[in-house]
């Protein structure tokens, strides 16, 4: 009578849970690890901020330089 029943066995259920725990551990490690996604995103944000600051400094320099050129050109006339 028990041999004709269809369903999941306890062994298959335990193996499935073990596989899911392994996959969850790998996912957490890749996300929160030393070189995980969160750390890489923070590094990318810092790099972006530094680049934006460098660009703003360069634009201010060019603006000041062009203003000096215009001022010198108008004051010499």
C-alpha positions in Angstrom: 0.0 0.0 0.0 2.8 2.5 0.8 4.7 1.6 -2.4 1.9 3.0 -4.6 1.9 6.4 -3.0 3.6 9.3 -4.9 5.2 12.2 -3.1 8.4 13.7 -2.0 10.6 11.7 0.3 12.3 13.0 3.4 15.8 12.4 1.8 14.8 14.6 -1.2 13.5 17.3 1.1 16.7 17.4 3.2 18.9 17.5 0.1 16.9 20.3 -1.4 17.2 22.3 1.9 21.0 21.7 2.0 21.4 22.9 -1.6 19.3 26.0 -0.9 21.4 26.7 2.2 24.6 26.4 0.1 23.2 28.8 -2.5 22.1 31.3 0.1 25.6 31.2 1.7 27.3 31.8 -1.7 24.9 34.7 -2.4 25.5 36.3 1.0 29.2 35.9 0.5 29.2 37.5 -2.9 27.0 40.4 -1.7 28.6 41.2 1.7 32.1 39.8 1.3 35.4 41.8 1.2 35.1 42.2 -2.5 31.4 41.9 -2.7 28.8 43.9 -4.6 28.2 46.4 -1.9 31.9 47.2 -1.4 32.4 47.5 -5.2 29.4 49.8 -5.4 30.8 52.0 -2.6 34.2 52.1 -4.4 32.5 53.1 -7.6 30.6 55.9 -5.8 33.8 57.2 -4.3 35.6 57.1 -7.7 32.6 58.9 -9.3 32.7 61.6 -6.6 36.5 62.1 -7.1 36.0 62.4 -10.8 33.2 64.9 -10.5 35.3 67.0 -8.1 38.3 66.9 -10.6 36.0 67.9 -13.4 34.5 70.7 -11.4 38.0 72.0 -10.5 39.0 71.8 -14.2 35.9 73.7 -15.3 36.5 76.4 -12.7 40.1 76.7 -13.9 39.0 77.1 -17.5 36.3 79.5 -16.5 38.8 81.7 -14.6 41.3 81.5 -17.4 38.8 82.5 -20.0 37.5 85.4 -17.8 41.1 86.6 -17.5 41.6 86.5 -21.2 38.3 88.5 -21.8 39.2 91.0 -19.1 42.7 91.5 -20.5 41.4 91.9 -24.0 38.8 94.4 -23.0 41.2 96.4 -20.7 43.8 96.7 -23.5 41.4 98.4 -25.9 
